[in-house]
């Protein structure tokens, strides 16, 4: 499985590339006051309004830094009750590479964090551990991927 790597602080995470529509550079976001804390805004992409979640804010409690490698990863998700999939933006730092791994290489961490159901299995490489982010658990009340 091909996975897109990114960082939250010094920790590495990955999203399955099968969900990724495109990776775009940071853009100006409209930020209505009513948004939940992890949703940093929305922008127009190919005539579609896309909400953006800050993964650094969600996972570590501090917003993404605006580095050259900070990107918005556009992913496909299915809203319950809608026929066609929608697009969600997830902002992350150091979005610069992919890793190809076998499903069998992903292992359970042995720890369940009830406040972070989006944290999935772990893979290791010669640099350390990489934790998978389960997109279907980012917005569990409204969607499935």
N, C-alpha and C positions, 0 to 999 in steps of 0.2 A: 504494500500500500504506500503510495506516495503521500508524504505529509509536508505541509508548509510549516517551517520553524519560525518562532518568534520568541522574544524575551519579555518577561515581566521582572523588572529589576535585574538581578543576576541569574534568575532561574529560567530554564528553557521549557517551552510548551510547543505543542503542535496541533494543527487542524488537518484533517484528511482533505487532500486536494480535490477529491470528488465533489466536495461542497463548494469549492472556491469558484466564483465567477470571474473575478479580476482582483488584482491588487493595485490600489491607486494611492498616489501621494496625498498628503494632508491637504485639505481644502477648507475654506471657511464654512462653518456650520451655523445653521439657525438654531438658537437655543431658547425655546420657550421656557418660561419659569415653571411650568407644570410637569416637566420631565422628571422621572425618577433619577436618583443620584448617579447611577452608573451609565445612564443614557446621556451622552454629552451633546447631542444635537441631531440635526438631520440636514441632508443636502439632496440636490437633484442629480440623478444619474440616469442617463438615457430616458428622460421623460418620466422617471419614477422617483417618488420621494422615498429616501432611504434613511431609516433611523440608525444611529451609530452608538455602539456600546464601547466604553473605554475599558479594555481588559485589565489594564494596570490598576485602575480605580476599583474594579470589581474584585480582583484577586488580592491585591496588596494594600488597597485603601488610599493610594496616591495616584494622581493622574499621570498619563503617559507624558514623557518629556518630548519636546518637539525637535528631535534629531532628524537628520537627513534620511535615516532609515526607518523612522516612524511612519507607518502606513495604515491605511484603512483597507482591511481585507473584506471584500464583498462576497458574502456567502448566500447560498440558496436555502430557504427554509419554507416549510409548508404551514400556512395558517389553517387551523382547524375550521372546517366549514367552507373553505375557498377551494376552487378547482385548481387554479394555477399557483405555482410557488411564488413567494415574495423574495425580496433581497434585503439583507441585513448587513450593516457595516460593523465590523469589529476592529477597533483601533488597538494597535500593539507596537512595541518598540523592536528595533533590529530585525525587521522582516526582510531577510536577505537570502535565505537558502531553503532548500528542501532536503528531505531525507527519504530514502526508499527502504521500507522495512516490511517484513512478513508479518501477517497477523499473529503468527505464533510467537513472535518476539515481544509482543505487548503482554505485560503481566499485571495482575492486580497489585495495588500497593499494599493491600492488607489493612488500609485505614479508610474508613468512611467518614467524610466530613459532611454533616447534615446541612450546614450553611453553604456548602459549595458542591452541590450535586453535579455540576458541570465538569468537575475534575475526573478524568477517566484513568485508563490504564497507563502504565509506564513502560518506556523502552530505554535501554541504556546503550551508549556508544563509548568510544574511547575518551570523550570529553565529560561524561557523567550521565545524569538522568534527564529524561525528557518526559513531561507529563502531557497526555492527550487531553484536549478540551472537547467535551461532547456538546456539540451545537444544539442538539435537541433538548438539552437541559439548561441552556442559557435563558430561554423564554418558555419554560415548560407549560405555563397556563394557556398560551395562545398558539403554540406551534409544535410541529414535529418535523424533523429533517428527512 
